[in-house]
Amino acid sequence: MKVYMRQLIKLLFIPAALLTTSFATATAADRVAEFRGTGNTTTAIFRVESPWVLDWRLDGDFDELVALEITLLEAKSGKHVGRVLHTKRKGNGVKLFRSGGLYQLRVSSSLARWTVKIDQLTREEAELYTPR
């Protein structure tokens, strides 16, 4: 009976300890929005404070025929703020922004599957950012 109880206690407490560890090591970045697609679109409006990061990923069935372009728009006016990304290769990356606001993304893609995540950062996290 003692062996059974010890095993039961292990089953009850070990997963809780692992769960606590997972939360303790998570980053402080908060997900603001996530968009996925295979074609052209203008995303829903999202609000971010400074600093924030755009995390993108491009995949497809072809190595050289894929393309992705992401443009940042000011949401209220639709004004073109700037081109965030233009690539013709599969891959991923991040881009740091130091001005908050109400934005949308205009995404254009060819023969590609794309994912874009918008994460709010703390100032300390932004200081650790290294462009690539």
N, C-alpha and C positions, 0 to 999 in steps of 0.2 A: 504494500500500500504506500509506503514512504517513497519508493521509486516512482510510482505513478503520480503522486502529488508533486514531486520535484519536476517531472516532465511537464505536467500541467502548468506549473508556475513559470517554467521557462517559456512555454508557448504563449502565455499571457503577457509576460513582461518584456521579452526580447523584442517582439515587433514594436511595442510602444517605445522602447529605447531607440530603435532604428528610426522610427518616425520622428522622434524628437531631434535626433542627429541631422536628419534631412532638412528640417526647418532651420536649425541653427546654422547650417552651412549655406543656405540659400542666399543669393545676392539681394541687395536692397533695391534693385531696379524693379519698377512696377510696370507691368504690361498695360499700355494705354489702348492699343488696338492691334489687330492682326488681320491681314488680308491675304487671300489666296486666289489664284486664277490661272487661266490658260490663254486669255485673249486680252483685248483692250478694255479698259474701264476707268472710271473716275470713282475713287473710293468714297465711303461715307466720311463725314466731317469728324475730325478728332481735335481735342484740345490738349495742349501740352504746355508745361512750364519749362523754363530754361534750367538746366541743360537736358537734352534728350537725344536718343540715338535711333536711327533707322537701321534695322538689321534685315538684309535681303538675301534671298537664295534663288538661284536660277537653275533649273534642270530641264532636260528634254531628251527625246529619243535620238537626236542627231548631235554630233560633236560640233559642227561648224555652221549649222544653219539656224541656230537659235539666236534670238535677239531680245533685249530688254532695255526699255528706256523708262525712267521714272522722273516725273516733274512735280515739284512742290507748288501748290496753289494756295493763295490766301482765300479762305473759305467764304468770307462774306462778299467779297468783290469778284472772286474768280481770277484775280490778278496772278500772273505768272511770277513766282518768286525766284525760281531758278531750276535748272536741270540738276537732279541729284545723281543720276547714274545713266550711263549709256554703255552697254556691253554686248558683244556678239559671241561670248563664250560662257559655258556653264561655270558656275562657281557661287561664291557667297562673299559677303563683306558687311561692314558697318560704316555708318557715317554719323559723326557727331554734329549736333546743332546747338548753338548757344543763344537762340532767341525763341521764346515761346510764342504761342498764339493759337489761333483757330485755323486749321489747315485741312486740305484734301490732297490726295496724290492722283496724278493722271498717269496711268500705267499703260504702256504699249508693249506688246510682245508678239513674237513670231515663233511658231513651232516650239513653244516653251511652257513649262509649268513654273510658276513663280510664287514665292511667299515673301511678304513684307511684314515685319513686326516693328511696332513703335513702342519703345521703352523709355519711361521717365527715369532719369538718373539723379543721384545726389551730386552736389558739387565735388565731393571727395572722389566719387566714382569717375566723374568727368576728368578730373586731374590725372587719373591713371590711364585714361584713354590714349592709345597709340594708333595713329592712322595706318592702314595697310592697303 
